[in-house]
């Protein structure tokens, strides 16, 4: 990156393609067990569910290079940990642990070690995959909209998705299974 000029970076939309990760319709689960610094931290924050081991290291050290985060770090970190903590992290360039990331709300869960972290991510993926695909997709869409809309508009959007799911076969399967005290057998079509 050192030899890049403004024209190079801007003209080629440097790192803009990373935003494609946020457009994936299926849930994206991340497991950080080593370093997630700069762009790595920004990629991790693009995940829908993020796990870390205690020894994971996060940070936005761009300030030390004379730049700022460029793939959403200032925006996603602020939403995750609040303005004051994001300012401290970004303006000092200091790293923080997986444990701190969990305490501050950046990661959903912190695990003892790398193996437990990966196992936790795989267990969560299997659990989510066992549910109605259309309901999972709608959940992800509604939660993501909460980041863009005010509370009133967000609740209205959520309600439209909720109502729409009553037209799905999976809703009929799920409600019938609940009424009969059985486990739903999703079609996953």
C-alpha positions in Angstrom: 0.0 0.0 0.0 2.9 2.4 0.6 3.4 3.4 -3.0 -0.4 3.9 -3.7 -1.5 7.4 -4.6 -4.9 9.0 -4.2 -5.6 8.5 -7.9 -4.6 4.8 -7.6 -6.7 4.1 -4.5 -9.7 6.2 -5.6 -9.6 5.3 -9.2 -9.5 1.6 -8.6 -12.0 1.7 -5.7 -9.3 0.1 -3.4 -10.9 -2.4 -0.9 -14.5 -1.5 -2.0 -15.1 -5.1 -3.1 -14.8 -6.1 0.5 -18.3 -4.6 1.0 -19.6 -7.5 -1.0 -19.3 -9.7 2.1 -22.1 -7.7 3.7 -24.5 -8.5 0.8 -24.3 -12.3 1.4 -27.9 -13.5 2.1 -26.8 -16.3 4.4 -25.5 -15.7 7.9 -21.7 -15.2 8.0 -20.0 -16.5 11.2 -16.5 -15.5 12.0 -14.0 -17.1 14.4 -11.0 -15.0 15.3 -8.1 -16.8 17.0 -5.1 -14.8 16.0 -4.6 -11.2 14.9 -7.5 -9.2 13.4 -5.8 -5.8 12.9 -6.7 -3.1 10.4 -8.4 -4.6 7.4 -8.6 -7.9 9.2 -10.6 -6.3 12.1 -12.8 -4.6 9.5 -13.4 -8.0 7.7 -14.2 -9.6 11.0 -16.7 -6.9 11.9 -18.5 -7.6 8.6 -19.6 -11.0 9.9 -23.1 -11.4 11.2 -21.9 -13.4 14.3 -18.3 -13.0 15.5 -16.6 -15.3 18.0 -13.1 -15.0 19.4 -10.7 -16.9 21.5 -9.3 -15.2 24.6 -5.9 -14.8 22.9 -7.3 -13.2 19.8 -6.0 -9.7 19.2 -8.1 -7.0 17.6 -7.3 -3.4 16.6 -7.4 -0.5 14.1 -3.8 0.6 14.0 -4.2 2.7 10.8 -3.5 5.9 12.7 0.1 4.7 13.2 0.4 4.6 9.4 -0.9 8.1 8.8 -4.3 6.8 7.5 -7.7 5.8 8.9 -9.7 2.6 8.6 -11.0 2.4 5.1 -13.3 -0.6 5.0 -15.9 0.5 7.5 -13.9 0.3 10.7 -14.9 3.8 12.0 -18.6 3.0 11.3 -18.9 -0.7 12.5 -16.7 -0.3 15.5 -18.6 2.7 16.7 -21.9 0.9 16.4 -20.5 -2.1 18.2 -18.7 -0.5 21.1 -20.0 3.1 21.3 -18.4 6.4 20.3 -16.1 6.9 23.2 -14.5 3.4 23.1 -14.3 3.5 19.3 -12.6 6.9 19.4 -10.1 5.6 21.9 -9.3 2.5 19.9 -9.0 4.3 16.5 -7.2 7.4 17.7 -4.6 5.5 19.8 -4.2 2.5 17.5 -4.0 0.3 20.6 -4.9 -3.4 20.3 -7.4 -5.3 22.5 -8.0 -8.9 23.4 -10.8 -11.3 22.5 -12.0 -11.0 26.1 -12.2 -7.2 25.8 -14.0 -7.6 22.5 -16.7 -9.7 24.2 -17.0 -7.3 27.1 -17.4 -4.3 24.8 -20.0 -6.1 22.5 -17.8 -6.5 19.5 -17.9 -10.3 19.6 -20.9 -12.5 20.6 -18.8 -15.0 22.6 -15.2 -15.5 23.7 -13.9 -19.0 24.1 -11.0 -20.4 26.1 -8.9 -21.4 23.1 -8.9 -21.7 19.3 -10.4 -25.2 19.1 -13.3 -24.2 21.3 -13.9 -21.1 19.2 -14.0 -22.9 15.9 -16.2 -25.6 17.4 -18.5 -22.9 18.8 -18.8 -21.3 15.4 -19.5 -24.6 13.7 -22.1 -25.5 16.3 -23.9 -22.2 15.8 -23.8 -22.7 12.0 -25.3 -26.1 12.4 -28.1 -24.8 14.7 -29.0 -22.0 12.3 -28.9 -24.3 9.3 -31.5 -26.5 11.0 -34.1 -23.7 10.9 -36.3 -22.5 8.1 -34.1 -20.9 5.4 -36.6 -18.2 4.6 -37.0 -17.3 8.2 -33.2 -17.1 8.7 -32.9 -14.9 5.7 -35.7 -12.6 6.9 -34.1 -12.4 10.4 -30.7 -11.4 8.9 -32.4 -8.8 6.7 -34.4 -7.3 9.5 -31.4 -7.1 11.9 -29.3 -5.5 9.2 -32.0 -2.9 8.5 -31.9 -1.9 12.2 -28.5 -0.4 11.4 -30.0 1.9 8.7 -33.5 2.8 9.9 -34.9 4.6 12.9 -36.8 2.5 15.4 -40.3 3.3 14.0 -39.3 2.5 10.4 -37.4 -0.6 11.5 -40.3 -2.0 13.4 -42.6 -1.4 10.4 -40.0 -3.2 8.2 -39.8 -6.1 10.6 -43.6 -6.4 10.8 -43.8 -6.5 7.0 -41.3 -9.4 6.9 -43.2 -11.1 9.8 -46.5 -10.8 8.0 -44.9 -12.0 4.7 -43.7 -15.2 6.4 -47.3 -16.2 7.0 -47.4 -17.0 3.3 -44.5 -19.5 3.5 -44.8 -23.2 3.8 -42.2 -23.1 6.5 -44.5 -21.0 8.7 -47.2 -23.7 8.3 -44.8 -26.5 9.1 -43.4 -24.6 12.2 -46.8 -23.6 13.6 -48.2 -27.1 13.0 -45.2 -28.7 14.7 -45.6 -26.3 17.7 -49.3 -27.0 18.1 -48.6 -30.8 18.0 -45.6 -30.5 20.3 -43.2 -31.9 17.6 -40.0 -30.8 16.1 -40.6 -29.1 12.7 -39.3 -30.9 9.6 -38.3 -28.0 7.3 -38.4 -28.5 3.5 -35.2 -26.4 3.1 -36.2 -25.7 -0.5 
